[in-house]
Structure formats: structure tokens, C-alpha cells
Amino acid sequence: MAFRVNGEGFLLSDYEEELRRYQAAMEETGELFDASAASKTILDEMINQMFLAQHAAQEGFVVDEAALQMRLEELATGIGGVEALVKWINDYSFSEESFRRALARDMAAVWMRNRILGSVPTTADQVHARQILVRSENEAIASERRLQVGTDFNTLAYEYDPLSGGDLGWFPAGYLLQTDVEIAAFSLQPGQYSPIIPTSYGYHIVYVIERDQNHPLSPEALLFTQRLAMENWLNEQRNQSSVEIYVQ
């Protein structure tokens, strides 16, 4: 065995096949192959896949022989026939048995992954904000003073960003790269603006246009939220599971 997850083993021969495929893919793109880094990548990926497959089984999803055969036929149809599929299997360092094992694990993992992603709400508490972003602190101070004497935030924002007026759009917590900007936005009421916020990008002043506790997520924000949910789920499994690794 290469490793065990909650007592279920992953064959050393299957792991070695994965390592060969990984090396071949890197060589094909001209990347330097690092055996230690490759091993870690493969172990992480395969262990995550086993977490998903095991939970799929716990929730009643079964990859029986009929389902596996149907999936093989779909793959054969898509690639140009049974002979083409057999050639692909051989070309990519699978044996027939290892390919069937990998396919069954993948079917279960995909089912569970879709279940997790499908449970992510499509709405969230979100803020719609815009910002003034300048390079120097002196420029930020000057902007802040103009706001304090009554200059309209939108008017000033368009002076610095004529295209969008610094509009950040709608975003949920955890979405922005500038964490301090996001924290400030969620601490404000609509119509309020923040003090000057220094970041690696420059100096920000954030203005909250509106807030909605159940605003529909944009496609990009939904993808971000789903990715975060998947990462959190996998981290939780690692913390709760028994993982024994036998390879270096």
C-alpha cells in the first residue's frame, strides 16, 4: 500500500502509475520534474479523492459493475471506440484493472463533490461599494479633506477612476484580496465612507452604496464560495480522519 485513509488502502502500484503520468505530463510541457514535490501533489490529490469517495459511499452512492460498465461505454464512444479507449489506457500507464479502480473512485468523488458544491447557497450577505484608490498618503489625505467639506464621493471617485468610479461591485465576506478594505466595507452603513486604509496597492477610502443580506452571488463569487466550501470540507476531513502514508 502507498497509504491508507480511514483503514482503506491505496495500492502502491496505482500510486506509482500516477507518479509516472505526472512525470510524463511535466516533461511534455518542459517543466522540471521534482520527485518529492510530485509525490506530495499526488498524495494530496489521491487522499482528497478518497475522502470524497468514502463519503459518497456513506451517503448511499454505489459504483456497481453496471454503472462502471456504462461509464466505460460512454468514454469509449467519446474517444472513438473501444480500441481507441484501450490504446489511451495503455498510453497513459494504466492497466485495465487500475483504470477501473481509478474510474470508480473518480465517479464516486465527482458525485460527492457535486453534492458539496450544490449545497452552497446562491445568495449571501453582500456589500456594494466603491473606492477612491491613490498612490500616495498625501493624496489620500487631500481626498479625505475634500470629502469632509462636502464633496460628493461619487464625483471624487470618478476623478480618480473615470471608467468605473472605483465601483467594487457586490461582494461577500472573504472575497476581496484587500482584507482591510473588505473589513472596512462590512463595518459601514450605506452612505458612509471609511477612514484612509493603507494596503500594498496604495491608499483606499471605501464608500458603501448598499447592503443586502440575501443578494444573489455573481458567477465569479459563487465559484469562489464553492471553492472555499470545498477546501473547508477537505480540511475538516483531514482533521477528523486517519491517514497513514507509507511512501516518501
C-alpha atoms as an extended CHARMM CRD file, in Angstrom:
* protein
*
       248  EXT
         1         1  MET       CA              0.0000000000        0.0000000000        0.0000000000  PROA      1               0.0000000000
         2         2  ALA       CA              1.0790000000        3.5720000000       -0.6770000000  PROA      2               0.0000000000
         3         3  PHE       CA             -1.2370000000        4.9550000000        2.0200000000  PROA      3               0.0000000000
         4         4  ARG       CA             -4.4260000000        4.2730000000        3.9340000000  PROA      4               0.0000000000
         5         5  VAL       CA             -7.3580000000        6.5890000000        4.5850000000  PROA      5               0.0000000000
         6         6  ASN       CA             -9.6220000000        5.5350000000        7.4470000000  PROA      6               0.0000000000
         7         7  GLY       CA             -8.2900000000        1.9920000000        7.0430000000  PROA      7               0.0000000000
         8         8  GLU       CA             -8.8800000000        1.8310000000        3.2740000000  PROA      8               0.0000000000
         9         9  GLY       CA             -5.6930000000        1.2560000000        1.3120000000  PROA      9               0.0000000000
        10        10  PHE       CA             -4.4150000000        2.7520000000       -1.9320000000  PROA      10              0.0000000000
        11        11  LEU       CA             -2.2220000000        0.3200000000       -3.8760000000  PROA      11              0.0000000000
        12        12  LEU       CA              1.4560000000        1.1450000000       -4.2940000000  PROA      12              0.0000000000
        13        13  SER       CA              1.2480000000        0.1160000000       -7.9570000000  PROA      13              0.0000000000
        14        14  ASP       CA             -1.5840000000        2.6230000000       -8.5570000000  PROA      14              0.0000000000
        15        15  TYR       CA              0.4280000000        5.3590000000       -6.8530000000  PROA      15              0.0000000000
        16        16  GLU       CA              3.4880000000        4.5700000000       -8.9930000000  PROA      16              0.0000000000
        17        17  GLU       CA              1.3410000000        4.7670000000      -12.1430000000  PROA      17              0.0000000000
        18        18  GLU       CA              0.0760000000        8.1860000000      -11.0550000000  PROA      18              0.0000000000
        19        19  LEU       CA              3.6510000000        9.3050000000      -10.4770000000  PROA      19              0.0000000000
        20        20  ARG       CA              4.6780000000        8.1860000000      -13.9710000000  PROA      20              0.0000000000
        21        21  ARG       CA              1.7450000000       10.0350000000      -15.5350000000  PROA      21              0.0000000000
        22        22  TYR       CA              2.6100000000       13.1640000000      -13.5870000000  PROA      22              0.0000000000
        23        23  GLN       CA              6.2440000000       12.9910000000      -14.6900000000  PROA      23              0.0000000000
        24        24  ALA       CA              5.2710000000       12.4450000000      -18.3260000000  PROA      24              0.0000000000
        25        25  ALA       CA              2.9190000000       15.4270000000      -18.2530000000  PROA      25              0.0000000000
        26        26  MET       CA              5.6290000000       17.6930000000      -16.8240000000  PROA      26              0.0000000000
        27        27  GLU       CA              8.2090000000       16.5250000000      -19.3430000000  PROA      27              0.0000000000
        28        28  GLU       CA              5.7360000000       17.1360000000      -22.1550000000  PROA      28              0.0000000000
        29        29  THR       CA              5.3830000000       20.7830000000      -21.1040000000  PROA      29              0.0000000000
        30        30  GLY       CA              9.1080000000       21.2080000000      -20.4910000000  PROA      30              0.0000000000
        31        31  GLU       CA              8.7840000000       21.6170000000      -16.7110000000  PROA      31              0.0000000000
        32        32  LEU       CA             11.4310000000       20.3520000000      -14.3020000000  PROA      32              0.0000000000
        33        33  PHE       CA             10.2900000000       17.1940000000      -12.5290000000  PROA      33              0.0000000000
        34        34  ASP       CA             10.7800000000       17.2130000000       -8.7620000000  PROA      34              0.0000000000
        35        35  ALA       CA             10.0550000000       13.7440000000       -7.4000000000  PROA      35              0.0000000000
        36        36  SER       CA              9.4440000000       14.9460000000       -3.8400000000  PROA      36              0.0000000000
        37        37  ALA       CA              7.0590000000       17.7350000000       -4.8880000000  PROA      37              0.0000000000
        38        38  ALA       CA              5.3030000000       15.3990000000       -7.3290000000  PROA      38              0.0000000000
        39        39  SER       CA              4.8010000000       12.7970000000       -4.6140000000  PROA      39              0.0000000000
        40        40  LYS       CA              3.2420000000       15.3670000000       -2.2870000000  PROA      40              0.0000000000
        41        41  THR       CA              0.9270000000       16.6400000000       -5.0530000000  PROA      41              0.0000000000
        42        42  ILE       CA             -0.2230000000       13.1240000000       -5.9580000000  PROA      42              0.0000000000
        43        43  LEU       CA             -0.7110000000       12.0670000000       -2.3490000000  PROA      43              0.0000000000
        44        44  ASP       CA             -2.7640000000       15.1800000000       -1.5780000000  PROA      44              0.0000000000
        45        45  GLU       CA             -4.9280000000       14.6800000000       -4.6590000000  PROA      45              0.0000000000
        46        46  MET       CA             -5.4870000000       10.9570000000       -4.1300000000  PROA      46              0.0000000000
        47        47  ILE       CA             -6.1780000000       11.3220000000       -0.4000000000  PROA      47              0.0000000000
        48        48  ASN       CA             -8.7220000000       14.0590000000       -1.1330000000  PROA      48              0.0000000000
        49        49  GLN       CA            -10.3270000000       11.8300000000       -3.7400000000  PROA      49              0.0000000000
        50        50  MET       CA            -10.6140000000        9.0090000000       -1.2130000000  PROA      50              0.0000000000
        51        51  PHE       CA            -12.2410000000       11.3250000000        1.3330000000  PROA      51              0.0000000000
        52        52  LEU       CA            -14.8590000000       12.2080000000       -1.2670000000  PROA      52              0.0000000000
        53        53  ALA       CA            -15.3820000000        8.6200000000       -2.4500000000  PROA      53              0.0000000000
        54        54  GLN       CA            -15.7230000000        7.3190000000        1.1070000000  PROA      54              0.0000000000
        55        55  HSD       CA            -18.3420000000        9.9100000000        1.9890000000  PROA      55              0.0000000000
        56        56  ALA       CA            -20.2030000000        9.2070000000       -1.2420000000  PROA      56              0.0000000000
        57        57  ALA       CA            -20.4580000000        5.5780000000       -0.1240000000  PROA      57              0.0000000000
        58        58  GLN       CA            -21.6230000000        6.6520000000        3.3350000000  PROA      58              0.0000000000
        59        59  GLU       CA            -24.3960000000        8.6750000000        1.7060000000  PROA      59              0.0000000000
        60        60  GLY       CA            -25.5550000000        5.7260000000       -0.3820000000  PROA      60              0.0000000000
        61        61  PHE       CA            -23.7940000000        6.2830000000       -3.7110000000  PROA      61              0.0000000000
        62        62  VAL       CA            -22.6110000000        2.9530000000       -5.1040000000  PROA      62              0.0000000000
        63        63  VAL       CA            -20.4780000000        2.4020000000       -8.1940000000  PROA      63              0.0000000000
        64        64  ASP       CA            -21.6470000000       -1.0840000000       -9.1390000000  PROA      64              0.0000000000
        65        65  GLU       CA            -20.4840000000       -3.0920000000      -12.1550000000  PROA      65              0.0000000000
        66        66  ALA       CA            -23.3730000000       -1.8940000000      -14.3000000000  PROA      66              0.0000000000
        67        67  ALA       CA            -22.6570000000        1.7900000000      -13.5910000000  PROA      67              0.0000000000
        68        68  LEU       CA            -18.9520000000        1.2820000000      -14.1920000000  PROA      68              0.0000000000
        69        69  GLN       CA            -19.5790000000       -0.5010000000      -17.4880000000  PROA      69              0.0000000000
        70        70  MET       CA            -21.9460000000        2.2460000000      -18.6250000000  PROA      70              0.0000000000
        71        71  ARG       CA            -19.3030000000        4.8740000000      -17.8800000000  PROA      71              0.0000000000
        72        72  LEU       CA            -16.6770000000        2.8640000000      -19.7960000000  PROA      72              0.0000000000
        73        73  GLU       CA            -19.0060000000        2.7020000000      -22.7910000000  PROA      73              0.0000000000
        74        74  GLU       CA            -19.5550000000        6.4780000000      -22.6110000000  PROA      74              0.0000000000
        75        75  LEU       CA            -15.7910000000        7.0450000000      -22.5730000000  PROA      75              0.0000000000
        76        76  ALA       CA            -15.2890000000        4.6700000000      -25.4900000000  PROA      76              0.0000000000
        77        77  THR       CA            -17.9570000000        6.4720000000      -27.5100000000  PROA      77              0.0000000000
        78        78  GLY       CA            -16.4030000000        9.8290000000      -26.7550000000  PROA      78              0.0000000000
        79        79  ILE       CA            -12.8830000000        8.8050000000      -27.7290000000  PROA      79              0.0000000000
        80        80  GLY       CA            -13.7480000000        6.9060000000      -30.9030000000  PROA      80              0.0000000000
        81        81  GLY       CA            -14.4400000000        3.3250000000      -29.8740000000  PROA      81              0.0000000000
        82        82  VAL       CA            -13.2560000000        0.5500000000      -27.5850000000  PROA      82              0.0000000000
        83        83  GLU       CA             -9.9040000000        0.1280000000      -29.3440000000  PROA      83              0.0000000000
        84        84  ALA       CA             -9.1730000000        3.8340000000      -29.0030000000  PROA      84              0.0000000000
        85        85  LEU       CA            -10.0190000000        3.7130000000      -25.3100000000  PROA      85              0.0000000000
        86        86  VAL       CA             -7.7750000000        0.6860000000      -24.7510000000  PROA      86              0.0000000000
        87        87  LYS       CA             -4.9310000000        2.4830000000      -26.5270000000  PROA      87              0.0000000000
        88        88  TRP       CA             -5.4830000000        5.5830000000      -24.3670000000  PROA      88              0.0000000000
        89        89  ILE       CA             -5.4240000000        3.4440000000      -21.2200000000  PROA      89              0.0000000000
        90        90  ASN       CA             -2.1420000000        1.8470000000      -22.2550000000  PROA      90              0.0000000000
        91        91  ASP       CA             -0.5940000000        5.1130000000      -23.4040000000  PROA      91              0.0000000000
        92        92  TYR       CA             -1.2830000000        6.6780000000      -20.0140000000  PROA      92              0.0000000000
        93        93  SER       CA              0.3360000000        3.8880000000      -17.9870000000  PROA      93              0.0000000000
        94        94  PHE       CA             -2.8630000000        2.2790000000      -16.7310000000  PROA      94              0.0000000000
        95        95  SER       CA             -3.5560000000       -1.4060000000      -16.5820000000  PROA      95              0.0000000000
        96        96  GLU       CA             -7.1580000000       -2.4080000000      -17.2280000000  PROA      96              0.0000000000
        97        97  GLU       CA             -7.6380000000       -3.1460000000      -13.5240000000  PROA      97              0.0000000000
        98        98  SER       CA             -6.0280000000        0.0700000000      -12.2830000000  PROA      98              0.0000000000
        99        99  PHE       CA             -8.0690000000        2.1200000000      -14.7340000000  PROA      99              0.0000000000
       100       100  ARG       CA            -11.2930000000        0.5560000000      -13.4930000000  PROA      100             0.0000000000
       101       101  ARG       CA            -10.2930000000        1.2790000000       -9.8910000000  PROA      101             0.0000000000
       102       102  ALA       CA             -9.3970000000        4.8650000000      -10.7460000000  PROA      102             0.0000000000
       103       103  LEU       CA            -12.6140000000        5.3480000000      -12.7040000000  PROA      103             0.0000000000
       104       104  ALA       CA            -14.7750000000        4.0120000000       -9.8710000000  PROA      104             0.0000000000
       105       105  ARG       CA            -13.0580000000        6.2880000000       -7.3440000000  PROA      105             0.0000000000
       106       106  ASP       CA            -13.4450000000        9.2470000000       -9.6660000000  PROA      106             0.0000000000
       107       107  MET       CA            -17.1540000000        8.5880000000      -10.2390000000  PROA      107             0.0000000000
       108       108  ALA       CA            -17.7960000000        8.4800000000       -6.5070000000  PROA      108             0.0000000000
       109       109  ALA       CA            -15.6080000000       11.5310000000       -5.8220000000  PROA      109             0.0000000000
       110       110  VAL       CA            -17.3140000000       13.5870000000       -8.5310000000  PROA      110             0.0000000000
       111       111  TRP       CA            -20.7420000000       12.6590000000       -7.1590000000  PROA      111             0.0000000000
       112       112  MET       CA            -19.7480000000       13.7830000000       -3.6540000000  PROA      112             0.0000000000
       113       113  ARG       CA            -18.0090000000       16.9310000000       -4.9160000000  PROA      113             0.0000000000
       114       114  ASN       CA            -21.1410000000       17.9240000000       -6.8390000000  PROA      114             0.0000000000
       115       115  ARG       CA            -23.2100000000       17.3020000000       -3.7230000000  PROA      115             0.0000000000
       116       116  ILE       CA            -21.0000000000       19.5910000000       -1.6460000000  PROA      116             0.0000000000
       117       117  LEU       CA            -20.8950000000       22.3220000000       -4.2820000000  PROA      117             0.0000000000
       118       118  GLY       CA            -24.6340000000       22.0490000000       -4.8450000000  PROA      118             0.0000000000
       119       119  SER       CA            -25.2740000000       22.7160000000       -1.1430000000  PROA      119             0.0000000000
       120       120  VAL       CA            -23.5950000000       26.1350000000       -1.3080000000  PROA      120             0.0000000000
       121       121  PRO       CA            -26.2280000000       28.9090000000       -1.1590000000  PROA      121             0.0000000000
       122       122  THR       CA            -26.5170000000       31.0810000000       -4.2480000000  PROA      122             0.0000000000
       123       123  THR       CA            -27.1700000000       34.1930000000       -2.1230000000  PROA      123             0.0000000000
       124       124  ALA       CA            -25.1470000000       35.7610000000        0.6780000000  PROA      124             0.0000000000
       125       125  ASP       CA            -24.7860000000       38.8240000000        2.8530000000  PROA      125             0.0000000000
       126       126  GLN       CA            -23.0630000000       41.2360000000        0.4570000000  PROA      126             0.0000000000
       127       127  VAL       CA            -21.9500000000       44.8150000000        0.2100000000  PROA      127             0.0000000000
       128       128  HSD       CA            -21.9680000000       47.0300000000       -2.8730000000  PROA      128             0.0000000000
       129       129  ALA       CA            -19.1560000000       49.5470000000       -2.5240000000  PROA      129             0.0000000000
       130       130  ARG       CA            -16.8830000000       51.8720000000       -4.4170000000  PROA      130             0.0000000000
       131       131  GLN       CA            -13.4710000000       53.2100000000       -3.5110000000  PROA      131             0.0000000000
       132       132  ILE       CA            -11.0380000000       56.0130000000       -4.0520000000  PROA      132             0.0000000000
       133       133  LEU       CA             -7.5830000000       54.4650000000       -4.5290000000  PROA      133             0.0000000000
       134       134  VAL       CA             -4.4890000000       56.6630000000       -4.7240000000  PROA      134             0.0000000000
       135       135  ARG       CA             -0.7410000000       56.0050000000       -4.6420000000  PROA      135             0.0000000000
       136       136  SER       CA              0.4200000000       58.4710000000       -2.0010000000  PROA      136             0.0000000000
       137       137  GLU       CA             -0.7040000000       59.1430000000        1.5480000000  PROA      137             0.0000000000
       138       138  ASN       CA             -0.7130000000       62.8880000000        0.9350000000  PROA      138             0.0000000000
       139       139  GLU       CA             -3.1100000000       62.4260000000       -1.9750000000  PROA      139             0.0000000000
       140       140  ALA       CA             -5.3470000000       60.2800000000        0.2180000000  PROA      140             0.0000000000
       141       141  ILE       CA             -5.3580000000       62.9160000000        2.9540000000  PROA      141             0.0000000000
       142       142  ALA       CA             -6.2790000000       65.5850000000        0.4040000000  PROA      142             0.0000000000
       143       143  SER       CA             -9.1660000000       63.4080000000       -0.8610000000  PROA      143             0.0000000000
       144       144  GLU       CA            -10.3780000000       62.7860000000        2.6710000000  PROA      144             0.0000000000
       145       145  ARG       CA            -10.4190000000       66.5280000000        3.3770000000  PROA      145             0.0000000000
       146       146  ARG       CA            -12.4610000000       67.1840000000        0.2530000000  PROA      146             0.0000000000
       147       147  LEU       CA            -14.9910000000       64.6140000000        1.3980000000  PROA      147             0.0000000000
       148       148  GLN       CA            -15.1120000000       66.1830000000        4.8570000000  PROA      148             0.0000000000
       149       149  VAL       CA            -16.0470000000       69.5770000000        3.4010000000  PROA      149             0.0000000000
       150       150  GLY       CA            -18.8950000000       68.0830000000        1.3790000000  PROA      150             0.0000000000
       151       151  THR       CA            -17.5130000000       66.8760000000       -1.9650000000  PROA      151             0.0000000000
       152       152  ASP       CA            -19.7130000000       64.0700000000       -3.3070000000  PROA      152             0.0000000000
       153       153  PHE       CA            -17.9570000000       60.6940000000       -3.0380000000  PROA      153             0.0000000000
       154       154  ASN       CA            -19.0850000000       59.5490000000       -6.4830000000  PROA      154             0.0000000000
       155       155  THR       CA            -17.8480000000       62.7490000000       -8.1040000000  PROA      155             0.0000000000
       156       156  LEU       CA            -14.4470000000       62.4070000000       -6.4520000000  PROA      156             0.0000000000
       157       157  ALA       CA            -14.2020000000       58.6810000000       -7.2250000000  PROA      157             0.0000000000
       158       158  TYR       CA            -14.7520000000       59.3440000000      -10.9380000000  PROA      158             0.0000000000
       159       159  GLU       CA            -11.9380000000       61.8940000000      -10.9060000000  PROA      159             0.0000000000
       160       160  TYR       CA             -9.5290000000       59.1100000000       -9.9600000000  PROA      160             0.0000000000
       161       161  ASP       CA            -11.2040000000       56.3440000000      -11.9790000000  PROA      161             0.0000000000
       162       162  PRO       CA            -13.0990000000       57.8190000000      -14.9530000000  PROA      162             0.0000000000
       163       163  LEU       CA            -14.1290000000       54.3930000000      -16.2740000000  PROA      163             0.0000000000
       164       164  SER       CA            -15.8650000000       52.8420000000      -13.2530000000  PROA      164             0.0000000000
       165       165  GLY       CA            -15.6980000000       55.4030000000      -10.4940000000  PROA      165             0.0000000000
       166       166  GLY       CA            -13.9400000000       52.8520000000       -8.3070000000  PROA      166             0.0000000000
       167       167  ASP       CA            -17.0080000000       50.5950000000       -8.2690000000  PROA      167             0.0000000000
       168       168  LEU       CA            -16.1050000000       47.3370000000       -6.4910000000  PROA      168             0.0000000000
       169       169  GLY       CA            -19.4670000000       45.7670000000       -7.2980000000  PROA      169             0.0000000000
       170       170  TRP       CA            -21.2460000000       43.4110000000       -4.9230000000  PROA      170             0.0000000000
       171       171  PHE       CA            -19.0640000000       41.0550000000       -2.8760000000  PROA      171             0.0000000000
       172       172  PRO       CA            -19.4450000000       38.6540000000        0.0770000000  PROA      172             0.0000000000
       173       173  ALA       CA            -17.1000000000       38.4220000000        3.0470000000  PROA      173             0.0000000000
       174       174  GLY       CA            -13.8000000000       36.7610000000        2.1920000000  PROA      174             0.0000000000
       175       175  TYR       CA            -13.9240000000       37.6770000000       -1.4940000000  PROA      175             0.0000000000
       176       176  LEU       CA            -11.6850000000       40.7280000000       -1.8420000000  PROA      176             0.0000000000
       177       177  LEU       CA             -7.9130000000       40.3970000000       -1.9900000000  PROA      177             0.0000000000
       178       178  GLN       CA             -7.5310000000       43.5010000000        0.1820000000  PROA      178             0.0000000000
       179       179  THR       CA             -8.8100000000       42.1510000000        3.5010000000  PROA      179             0.0000000000
       180       180  ASP       CA             -8.6550000000       45.5150000000        5.2970000000  PROA      180             0.0000000000
       181       181  VAL       CA            -10.7710000000       47.1020000000        2.5740000000  PROA      181             0.0000000000
       182       182  GLU       CA            -13.3580000000       44.3560000000        2.9030000000  PROA      182             0.0000000000
       183       183  ILE       CA            -13.4590000000       44.5700000000        6.6940000000  PROA      183             0.0000000000
       184       184  ALA       CA            -13.9950000000       48.3050000000        6.4700000000  PROA      184             0.0000000000
       185       185  ALA       CA            -16.7910000000       47.9020000000        3.9170000000  PROA      185             0.0000000000
       186       186  PHE       CA            -18.6900000000       45.4340000000        6.0980000000  PROA      186             0.0000000000
       187       187  SER       CA            -18.3280000000       47.7050000000        9.1290000000  PROA      187             0.0000000000
       188       188  LEU       CA            -20.0040000000       50.6550000000        7.4030000000  PROA      188             0.0000000000
       189       189  GLN       CA            -23.6430000000       51.5340000000        6.8620000000  PROA      189             0.0000000000
       190       190  PRO       CA            -24.8940000000       52.5200000000        3.3840000000  PROA      190             0.0000000000
       191       191  GLY       CA            -23.9490000000       56.1360000000        2.7450000000  PROA      191             0.0000000000
       192       192  GLN       CA            -20.8730000000       56.0410000000        4.9820000000  PROA      192             0.0000000000
       193       193  TYR       CA            -17.2200000000       56.1000000000        3.9650000000  PROA      193             0.0000000000
       194       194  SER       CA            -14.1610000000       54.7490000000        5.7410000000  PROA      194             0.0000000000
       195       195  PRO       CA            -11.0020000000       56.3650000000        7.0690000000  PROA      195             0.0000000000
       196       196  ILE       CA             -7.9040000000       56.0240000000        4.8860000000  PROA      196             0.0000000000
       197       197  ILE       CA             -6.8670000000       52.3630000000        4.5530000000  PROA      197             0.0000000000
       198       198  PRO       CA             -3.2210000000       51.6890000000        3.5800000000  PROA      198             0.0000000000
       199       199  THR       CA             -2.5400000000       48.4500000000        1.6690000000  PROA      199             0.0000000000
       200       200  SER       CA              0.1290000000       47.1470000000       -0.6830000000  PROA      200             0.0000000000
       201       201  TYR       CA             -1.9620000000       48.5900000000       -3.5460000000  PROA      201             0.0000000000
       202       202  GLY       CA             -1.9600000000       52.1350000000       -2.1930000000  PROA      202             0.0000000000
       203       203  TYR       CA             -4.3500000000       54.1720000000       -0.0370000000  PROA      203             0.0000000000
       204       204  HSD       CA             -8.0770000000       53.4400000000       -0.1040000000  PROA      204             0.0000000000
       205       205  ILE       CA            -11.1920000000       55.2390000000        1.0300000000  PROA      205             0.0000000000
       206       206  VAL       CA            -14.2440000000       52.9700000000        0.7870000000  PROA      206             0.0000000000
       207       207  TYR       CA            -17.8530000000       54.0630000000        0.4260000000  PROA      207             0.0000000000
       208       208  VAL       CA            -20.7790000000       51.6680000000        0.9460000000  PROA      208             0.0000000000
       209       209  ILE       CA            -23.5440000000       52.1690000000       -1.5950000000  PROA      209             0.0000000000
       210       210  GLU       CA            -25.8990000000       49.4500000000       -0.3450000000  PROA      210             0.0000000000
       211       211  ARG       CA            -26.0160000000       46.1500000000        1.5470000000  PROA      211             0.0000000000
       212       212  ASP       CA            -28.2310000000       43.1030000000        1.1220000000  PROA      212             0.0000000000
       213       213  GLN       CA            -28.1760000000       40.0740000000        3.4160000000  PROA      213             0.0000000000
       214       214  ASN       CA            -29.5120000000       37.7990000000        0.6560000000  PROA      214             0.0000000000
       215       215  HSD       CA            -28.0400000000       39.2090000000       -2.5240000000  PROA      215             0.0000000000
       216       216  PRO       CA            -27.5310000000       36.7600000000       -5.4380000000  PROA      216             0.0000000000
       217       217  LEU       CA            -23.8890000000       35.8310000000       -5.8750000000  PROA      217             0.0000000000
       218       218  SER       CA            -22.2650000000       36.6830000000       -9.1800000000  PROA      218             0.0000000000
       219       219  PRO       CA            -20.9510000000       33.6630000000      -11.1410000000  PROA      219             0.0000000000
       220       220  GLU       CA            -17.4190000000       34.5630000000      -10.0400000000  PROA      220             0.0000000000
       221       221  ALA       CA            -18.3890000000       34.9910000000       -6.3830000000  PROA      221             0.0000000000
       222       222  LEU       CA            -20.3800000000       31.7480000000       -6.4220000000  PROA      222             0.0000000000
       223       223  LEU       CA            -17.3800000000       29.8910000000       -7.8540000000  PROA      223             0.0000000000
       224       224  PHE       CA            -15.1940000000       31.4450000000       -5.1440000000  PROA      224             0.0000000000
       225       225  THR       CA            -17.6630000000       30.4570000000       -2.4330000000  PROA      225             0.0000000000
       226       226  GLN       CA            -17.9230000000       26.9050000000       -3.7740000000  PROA      226             0.0000000000
       227       227  ARG       CA            -14.1340000000       26.5790000000       -3.9200000000  PROA      227             0.0000000000
       228       228  LEU       CA            -13.8840000000       27.8140000000       -0.3320000000  PROA      228             0.0000000000
       229       229  ALA       CA            -16.5840000000       25.3710000000        0.7810000000  PROA      229             0.0000000000
       230       230  MET       CA            -14.7070000000       22.5130000000       -0.8950000000  PROA      230             0.0000000000
       231       231  GLU       CA            -11.4100000000       23.5000000000        0.7330000000  PROA      231             0.0000000000
       232       232  ASN       CA            -13.0570000000       23.7660000000        4.1530000000  PROA      232             0.0000000000
       233       233  TRP       CA            -14.7310000000       20.3730000000        3.7450000000  PROA      233             0.0000000000
       234       234  LEU       CA            -11.4600000000       18.6740000000        2.7860000000  PROA      234             0.0000000000
       235       235  ASN       CA             -9.5890000000       20.3270000000        5.6620000000  PROA      235             0.0000000000
       236       236  GLU       CA            -12.2730000000       19.1100000000        8.0440000000  PROA      236             0.0000000000
       237       237  GLN       CA            -11.8790000000       15.5560000000        6.7430000000  PROA      237             0.0000000000
       238       238  ARG       CA             -8.1210000000       15.6810000000        7.2310000000  PROA      238             0.0000000000
       239       239  ASN       CA             -8.5810000000       16.8120000000       10.8130000000  PROA      239             0.0000000000
       240       240  GLN       CA            -11.0990000000       14.0580000000       11.5470000000  PROA      240             0.0000000000
       241       241  SER       CA             -9.6470000000       11.1550000000        9.5560000000  PROA      241             0.0000000000
       242       242  SER       CA             -6.9110000000        8.5980000000        9.9940000000  PROA      242             0.0000000000
       243       243  VAL       CA             -4.3180000000        8.9460000000        7.2160000000  PROA      243             0.0000000000
       244       244  GLU       CA             -1.2660000000        6.6660000000        7.1280000000  PROA      244             0.0000000000
       245       245  ILE       CA              1.3550000000        7.3400000000        4.4220000000  PROA      245             0.0000000000
       246       246  TYR       CA              3.9410000000        4.6910000000        3.5860000000  PROA      246             0.0000000000
       247       247  VAL       CA              5.7950000000        6.3420000000        0.7020000000  PROA      247             0.0000000000
       248       248  GLN       CA              8.2110000000        9.2700000000        0.7190000000  PROA      248             0.0000000000
